[in-house]
Amino acid sequence: MSTVVKFAALIIKKDIKLIEGVQRRATKLVHGLENLTYNDRLEELGLTRLDKRRLRSDLIETFKIINGNYDIYTDIFLELDEGGRRDHSLKKLFKKKM
């Protein structure tokens, strides 16, 4: 199973590099931005890097799962720490150990 996960991660990394390359080339086509660095071109266009967008969407989906926006059992893969907290009621979220 772990070999499959590692293989899938390699495929995803490969796809991300491919898509990021397309985005790099596309931002160079914008008139007046050809000589800027990739990060400067993204900033000028109001875009973010793909890895940052993916992280943001993962965080949003995790928030939705925790708050019950989806009809799934969160206890299958997430575990909330129910330990005592003194000054606040925040709970820590842990990835369930398999």
N, C-alpha and C positions, 0 to 999 in steps of 0.2 A: 504494500500500500504506500509506504513512504517513497518508494522509487517512482511510483506513478505521480505522486504529488510533486516530486522534484522535477520530473519530466514535464509536467504541465506548467510548472513555474518557468522552466527554460523556454517553452513555447510562448508563454505570455511575455517574457522579457524580450524575446525575438520580435514579437508583434509590436510591442511598445516602441522598440528601437526603429522599426520600419515606419510606423505611423509618425513618430517624432521626426524622422528624416523627411517625410512628406511635408510636415508642418514647417520644418526649417526651410525647405526649398520654396514653399508657397509664400512664406513671409519675405523671402528675398525678391519675389516678383513685384512687391508693392513699390511703386515709384517713390524714390526719395529715401528708402530704408535699406538700400542694397549694401551700404558701407557700415551699417551698425552691427553690433554683435547680436546674436540670437536673442539673448535676454532683453536687450534694449529694444529690438524689433517687437518682441512680445509685449513689452510694457507700452510702447508707442501705440500698438494696436488694441490695447486693453485685453490682451489674452494672458492665459497662464499656461505653464508647462503641463504636459499630460499627466505626469506623476502627481503634481499638486492637485489637479482636477480629480484624479482617481481617489486620492486620499480624502479630499473633501466629500466626494460622493459616498465613500465608504463610511465616513463619520456620520453623514446624514442618515444613511440606511440603518446604521447601528442605533442611532437615536430613535428612529421610527420603530425598530424592533423592540427596544427596551420600553418604550412608551405605549406599546400595544397597538400600533397602527396596522399591523399585519396579524392575521389569524394563524400564528404559528406558536409552537411551544419553545420559548426561549431557553428553558432549562435543559434542552437537549445539547446546546453548544455554548451557552453562556451561564455564568454563575455569579450571582450577586453576593457580596460579602455582607452578611447580616450582623456583623460585629458591632458592639456598642460604640457610639460616637458621642463625645461630650458636648461640643458646642454647635454641632450641626447634624442634619439628618442625611447628609450625602452618603451614598453607598459606592463602594468600589466594585467595578466590573472585572471579572476574570474570565479568560478563555478556559473552557472546561478541559480538563486533562483527559485524554483518551487512552 
